[in-house]
């Protein structure tokens, strides 16, 4: 346990020291969306219905919908940055000498003849048997699922205990003047409750192993303020986060319809905004952007299910910030009063009034203020920590973007989960706890409903499968990924774009709100 404490302190102090340098990495908080033609109007009423419908024949476009599921750490060291720069330079020079492109061999789409040329970094596509690869990834996921049991549940309980230990240390010392011990442990408490318990439980990772129903995706933190308070209490409303993240982001990963696609969200930032806006977002993003935007997604989803039209001029694809909500930009969807009362208000009152209030009765205003300052600093640190291990999962010039939808659990779905995600250092509960278990992002996006322990077990096997089939598997230190994320946010580099005409046709799927646009184009 002492190792965990020391590791937590070192990690978060380093995160704080690097915070200003990391300011350019977050882009999904503020700024207007891309034009309607390039970004899906995800909340249009016509999307209510089933998750997806299989194509009538191979190559046909499928339509899809669901009950509201239509959207769903700079550098580690100077040496690492220099090495990255040299590598990019060498790659660029090599590309120039080789002419930049090579001709595609006949196996690019499961044995289909094709003569398309590819850039050097895309050469792996030409020998990939996607069908066979997808079959092996699916089989591995099925096996990992069948192996889950009491050990997985005991591991979850252990991580819950670690999270509560952080809470006890932070709460027991927050009466002291602002200090790193209180701030770090309060922050780790908040962070782990979201990224580990809230995240994996709401994805259904313990539905098969929890006989009590306490950690079931069907009720965890949802349905009442009491469940939210005792299960996972944060700025975001769990029901709303479930719509935006678990559904839209997860199943539209790397597409324009992915609300967390950093590169697209940063396109409208110009000049100094490339540096100032990401920094502000990193410090405040959970309550200034994520809470109102996830709540918006939930409300739009509810209107779609009820067949209610959206207000004229309202763009459901546009991010919604707290500032924009105060300006009335969600009029006809929900009010500021509703948002404050149901979403962020309860958390604010509990976190910054109810928690420190007993200290005012014991030691008067000085103790109360000390506790309040520690809680405020912990909230900022939790925002920074979350940014470092969340945003960097899906940004970098070695990850791919995609131009159309695909069916869940198809070979294309697995390929996208791997090539549009990045892992950090993995292995060992302390390392994984400090990363919020988001260091297994590749495995998580392949099999979202597995336990945290299953990701530990399956990671080496999935990596070996990717090596066998030649599929890129990106795993780097989180600070290296932060540098690459900053480069994307600031427009210094771009993500790779997977060739649309090499997509596996039988995996294609068009969501209902994209159908007309797809047919026209």
Secondary structure, DSSP 4 states (H G I P E B T S, - for coil): -HHHHHHHHHHHHHHHHHTGGGTTS--SSSSPPPPTTTS--TT-GGG-S-S----SSTTPPPEE--SS-S-----S-HHHHHHHHHHHHHHHHHHHHHTSEEEPPTTTTSS-----EEEGGGGGGGG--HHHHHHHHHHHHHHHHHT-SHHHHHHHHHHHHHHHHHHHHHHHHTTSSS-HHHHHHHHHHHHHIIIIIIHHHHTTTTTTT-TTSTT-TTTTT-SSHHHHHHH--SSS-HHHHIIIIIIIIHHTTTSTT-TT-HHHHTTT--TTHHHHHHHHHHHHHIIIIIHHHHHHHHHHHHHHHTTPPPPTT--TTS---HHHHHTTTTTTT--HHHHIIIIIHHHHHIIIIIHHHHHHHHHHHHHHHHHHHHHHHHHHHHHHHHHHHHGGGG-STTSEE-SSEE-TTSHHHHHHHHHT--B-S--SHHHHHHTTTGGGHHHHHHSTTS-HHHHHHHHHHHHHHHHHHT----B--HHHHHHHHHHHHTTSS--EE--GGGS-GGGEEEEGGGHHHHHH-
